[in-house]
Amino acid sequence: MEVVRKPQADWLASLQSLLTTVVIAVFVITFVVQAFQIPSESMENTLLIGDYLLVDKLRYGGGGFADHLIPYQPVRRGDIIVFHYPVNPHQHFVKRVVGLPGDHLRLLNRQVYVNNVLLREPYVIHNSPFREPFRDDFPRVNNPVPQVEAKWWQQMQKLVEDGQLIVPENSYFAMGDNRDQSLDSRYWGFVPRENIIGRPLIIYWSVRSIDEEPSVVSHPSDKLYRFAYAVSHLFQITRWNRTFHLVH
């Protein structure tokens, strides 16, 4: 005998399935991975404007009881991290860790020395032919530049010994790979451990800017046209060679 299911039972089953999916999605977004977009050139050529990332939020743990149950990784020098910008925690920044707690750090002629040892950084680029004293020979405790946060300028005076910056406990010194175009720890200070969200895992999509397309240039303020252009040329503007590219 064929069993006839009631419409109400089908509706309840569908609702249960939907709620289960939503709960799983919320859990994953909250605790496991989170999506971010690269908005600036500070991490070129490792990360480009228009890269969309999935960030591993379980990489470093959160300093709670679960840290003893799950084999989290410590933050290491050279790691790329996503974190709450210390000056404005509502903003998210992505930089590379250069200095760990206890490190003695300095820049001489654009090269980084940690504990008096030259740091090998094959991923770093310099796109400016001009050297700037504060940016390229850091730290300097005289003549601050306008970009330096006042609070950081005062704090830095107390942490410099023999021309080297000492990284305090539970703090990290982070810089962009594009050293000449990066607003980083040189200008606003350390990244507190509690500000670190996670580590970029993969570029799940990457799209180049349409601002240089001749057709778009002729319609600079027409948002509807720009949107329609991007949608209709989605295949062409996608950087397929970067899609599903692991970040390291």
C-alpha positions in Angstrom: 0.0 0.0 0.0 1.3 3.4 -1.0 1.8 5.8 1.9 0.6 9.3 1.1 2.6 12.0 2.8 0.7 15.0 4.1 1.6 18.4 2.7 2.2 19.6 6.3 4.8 16.9 6.9 6.6 17.9 3.7 6.5 21.6 4.7 7.9 20.8 8.2 10.7 18.6 6.7 11.7 21.4 4.3 11.7 23.9 7.1 13.8 21.7 9.2 16.3 21.2 6.4 16.5 24.9 5.7 17.0 25.7 9.4 19.8 23.1 9.6 21.5 24.6 6.6 21.3 28.1 8.1 22.7 27.0 11.5 25.6 25.2 9.8 26.3 28.3 7.6 26.2 30.7 10.6 28.5 28.4 12.5 31.0 28.2 9.7 31.0 31.9 9.1 31.2 32.7 12.8 33.9 30.2 13.9 35.6 28.6 10.9 36.0 30.8 7.8 35.1 34.3 6.7 35.2 36.1 3.4 37.2 39.2 2.8 38.0 41.5 -0.1 41.3 43.1 -0.7 40.7 46.9 -1.1 44.2 48.3 -1.4 47.6 47.7 -3.0 49.5 47.3 0.3 50.0 43.5 -0.1 51.0 43.4 -3.8 52.1 41.2 -5.5 51.0 38.6 -3.0 47.4 39.9 -2.8 45.9 42.2 -5.4 43.0 44.6 -5.3 40.0 42.6 -6.3 41.1 39.3 -4.7 38.4 37.7 -2.6 39.7 35.6 0.3 38.5 32.9 2.6 40.1 33.4 6.0 40.8 30.5 8.3 39.6 31.7 11.7 40.6 28.5 13.5 44.3 28.8 12.6 45.4 30.5 15.7 42.7 29.9 18.2 41.1 32.4 20.5 42.9 32.1 23.8 40.0 30.2 25.4 39.5 26.7 26.8 39.1 25.2 23.3 42.8 26.1 22.6 43.8 23.1 24.8 41.6 20.7 22.8 42.3 21.7 19.2 45.9 21.8 17.9 46.0 25.5 17.0 49.1 27.0 15.5 51.1 29.9 17.0 51.5 33.1 15.0 54.8 32.8 13.2 57.0 35.4 11.5 56.2 35.5 7.8 52.5 34.6 8.4 49.9 36.7 6.6 47.2 37.7 9.1 43.8 39.4 9.0 43.1 41.5 12.0 41.0 44.3 13.5 42.8 47.6 12.7 44.0 48.8 16.2 43.1 52.5 15.4 39.6 51.6 14.3 38.6 48.0 15.2 35.6 48.1 12.8 38.1 48.0 9.9 39.9 44.8 8.9 43.5 44.9 7.7 45.7 42.2 6.1 49.5 42.3 6.6 52.4 40.0 7.0 53.9 39.4 10.5 57.5 40.7 10.7 58.1 40.9 14.4 57.1 38.6 17.3 56.9 39.3 21.0 60.4 39.9 22.3 62.0 40.6 18.9 64.4 43.5 18.4 63.5 45.0 15.0 64.9 47.7 12.7 64.9 48.6 9.0 68.1 49.8 7.4 68.1 50.8 3.7 64.7 49.1 3.3 65.9 45.8 4.6 64.5 44.3 7.8 66.7 43.0 10.6 65.3 40.9 13.4 67.5 40.3 16.4 70.4 41.7 14.3 69.8 39.0 11.6 68.7 40.1 8.0 65.2 38.8 7.3 64.9 37.1 4.0 61.7 38.4 2.3 61.5 37.3 -1.4 57.8 38.4 -1.5 58.6 42.1 -0.8 58.4 44.7 -3.5 59.5 48.4 -3.7 57.8 50.5 -6.3 59.2 53.9 -5.4 62.7 55.0 -6.5 62.8 57.5 -3.5 63.9 56.5 0.0 62.2 58.1 2.9 64.0 58.3 6.3 61.1 57.1 8.5 59.6 54.5 6.1 62.9 52.9 5.0 65.1 53.4 8.0 62.9 52.5 11.0 62.6 53.2 13.9 63.4 56.9 14.0 62.4 58.9 17.0 63.0 62.3 15.7 60.9 64.3 13.2 57.7 62.3 12.9 55.9 62.2 9.6 52.2 63.2 9.2 51.0 59.7 8.7 52.2 58.5 12.1 49.5 58.1 14.8 50.2 60.4 17.8 49.6 57.7 20.4 52.0 55.3 18.6 54.7 58.0 18.3 54.6 58.5 22.1 54.7 54.7 22.7 57.5 54.1 20.3 59.8 56.5 22.2 59.8 54.1 25.2 60.4 50.9 23.2 63.5 51.8 21.2 66.9 50.8 22.4 70.1 51.0 20.5 68.1 52.0 17.4 65.9 48.8 17.6 62.3 48.5 18.4 61.4 45.9 21.0 58.1 44.1 20.4 56.2 43.7 23.7 54.4 40.7 25.0 51.2 39.6 23.1 51.9 42.1 20.3 53.0 41.7 16.7 54.7 44.0 14.2 53.1 43.7 10.8 53.9 45.2 7.4 52.6 45.0 3.9 54.6 43.3 1.1 54.3 46.4 -1.0 56.6 48.3 1.5 56.4 51.7 -0.2 52.6 51.7 -0.3 51.6 50.2 3.0 50.1 51.9 6.0 51.3 49.4 8.6 52.9 49.0 12.0 55.5 51.6 11.2 52.7 54.2 11.3 50.2 53.0 13.9 51.9 50.4 16.1 51.6 46.8 17.1 48.8 44.3 16.4 47.5 43.0 19.7 47.1 39.3 19.9 43.3 39.6 20.5 42.9 41.6 17.3 44.0 38.8 15.1 41.1 37.1 13.3 42.9 34.5 11.3 45.0 33.6 8.3 44.0 33.9 4.6 43.5 30.4 3.2 42.6 30.7 -0.4 41.6 33.3 -3.1 38.2 31.9 -4.1 37.7 34.6 -6.8 39.7 37.5 -8.2 38.5 40.2 -10.5 40.5 43.0 -12.2 39.3 46.6 -12.0 37.0 47.9 -14.8 38.1 51.5 -14.3 40.5 51.4 -17.2 38.1 50.0 -19.7 37.5 52.6 -22.5 33.7 52.0 -22.4 33.6 52.5 -18.6 35.9 55.5 -18.6 33.3 57.3 -20.8 30.7 56.7 -18.1 32.6 57.5 -14.9 29.6 58.4 -12.8 27.0 56.0 -14.2 26.8 53.3 -11.5 24.1 51.3 -13.3 26.2 51.2 -16.4 29.3 50.1 -14.5 27.3 47.3 -12.8 25.8 46.1 -16.0 29.3 46.1 -17.7 30.8 44.1 -14.8 28.0 41.5 -15.0 28.1 41.2 -18.7 31.9 40.9 -18.8 32.3 38.8 -15.7 34.2 36.0 -17.6 36.6 38.5 -19.1 37.4 40.5 -16.0 37.9 37.4 -13.8 41.6 36.6 -13.1 41.3 32.9 -13.7 44.9 32.3 -12.9 44.4 33.5 -9.3 41.0 31.8 -8.6 41.4 29.0 -6.1 45.0 30.1 -5.5 46.4 29.2 -2.0 47.7 32.2 -0.1 51.2 32.0 1.3 
